[in-house]
Amino acid sequence: MTVINKEIKVTSIRVTSVSTSSVLMVGDTEVIKCSSISDTPPESVIVTPAAPVPARS
């Protein structure tokens, strides 16, 4: 199989919605970095102490 990558010109992308886990790739991708954005207001976040994890035997 022979793949010849030609030039691509993207002038605009409109994203109207995303799922819980989404990736939008345009053209060749050599590296994908993970990032996270949350739109939950800080007053809605409930922080509780973590439950202890039992030691493995």
Summary of the structure (lengths in Angstrom):
residues: 57
radius of gyration: 20.6
end to end distance: 51.6
largest distance: 57.7
contacts: 22
relative contact order: 0.16
helix: 5%
strand: 0%
